[in-house]
Amino acid sequence: MTRIDPDALATHLEVALACAPVGTLAGLQDADSQRRRRATYTLAQHLADRLGCFEITGGGDSTLQASLFQEVPRAVR
């Protein structure tokens, strides 16, 4: 798996959040936990839909980590 370029990801997330429905963003601060959960789900869906339109990959730099998750040393497993 190619590591996602952090700058490209940040740019796409920034645009996606800027285009998110205002009610969803306001719902994240709602006092009602049910509404906060619904807003979180809606925002996650919005981000997934928005980012699904893009192919975000690193520039082929071999110094980048091969995965978003670091390899766990065998002694820890």
C-alpha positions as CSV (number, residue, x, y, z in Angstrom):
1,M,0.0,0.0,0.0
2,T,1.3,3.4,-0.9
3,R,1.4,6.0,1.9
4,I,-1.0,8.9,1.4
5,D,0.8,12.1,0.9
6,P,0.1,14.2,4.1
7,D,-0.1,17.5,2.2
8,A,-2.5,16.2,-0.4
9,L,-4.6,14.6,2.3
10,A,-4.7,17.8,4.3
11,T,-5.7,19.8,1.3
12,H,-8.6,17.4,0.3
13,L,-9.8,17.2,3.9
14,E,-9.8,21.0,4.2
15,V,-11.9,21.4,1.1
16,A,-14.2,18.6,2.2
17,L,-14.7,20.2,5.6
18,A,-15.2,23.7,4.0
19,C,-18.0,22.2,1.8
20,A,-19.6,20.2,4.7
21,P,-23.2,21.1,5.5
22,V,-23.3,23.8,8.2
23,G,-25.9,21.9,10.2
24,T,-23.6,18.9,10.4
25,L,-20.7,21.0,11.7
26,A,-23.0,22.7,14.2
27,G,-24.3,19.3,15.3
28,L,-20.8,18.3,16.5
29,Q,-21.2,20.8,19.3
30,D,-24.8,19.9,20.2
31,A,-25.5,19.1,23.9
32,D,-27.5,16.0,22.9
33,S,-25.2,13.0,22.5
34,Q,-27.5,11.4,19.9
35,R,-27.3,14.5,17.7
36,R,-23.5,14.6,18.1
37,R,-23.2,11.0,17.0
38,R,-25.5,11.5,14.0
39,A,-23.5,14.6,13.0
40,T,-20.2,12.6,13.4
41,Y,-21.6,9.9,11.2
42,T,-22.9,12.4,8.6
43,L,-19.6,14.2,8.5
44,A,-17.7,10.9,8.1
45,Q,-20.0,10.0,5.2
46,H,-19.5,13.4,3.6
47,L,-15.7,13.1,3.9
48,A,-15.7,9.5,2.5
49,D,-17.9,10.6,-0.5
50,R,-15.7,13.6,-1.1
51,L,-12.4,11.8,-0.9
52,G,-13.7,8.9,-3.0
53,C,-13.4,11.2,-6.0
54,F,-9.6,11.5,-5.6
55,E,-6.7,9.3,-6.0
56,I,-4.3,10.4,-3.3
57,T,-0.9,8.8,-3.3
58,G,2.6,9.7,-2.4
59,G,5.1,10.9,-5.0
60,G,6.9,7.6,-5.0
61,D,9.4,8.7,-2.4
62,S,10.9,5.4,-1.0
63,T,11.6,7.1,2.4
64,L,7.9,7.2,3.1
65,Q,6.4,4.6,5.4
66,A,4.8,1.8,3.3
67,S,1.6,1.9,5.4
68,L,-0.4,4.3,7.5
69,F,0.2,1.9,10.4
70,Q,3.6,1.2,11.8
71,E,4.7,-2.4,11.9
72,V,4.4,-3.8,15.4
73,P,7.7,-5.5,16.5
74,R,7.4,-9.3,16.8
75,A,8.2,-9.2,20.6
76,V,5.1,-7.0,21.2
77,R,2.7,-9.2,19.3
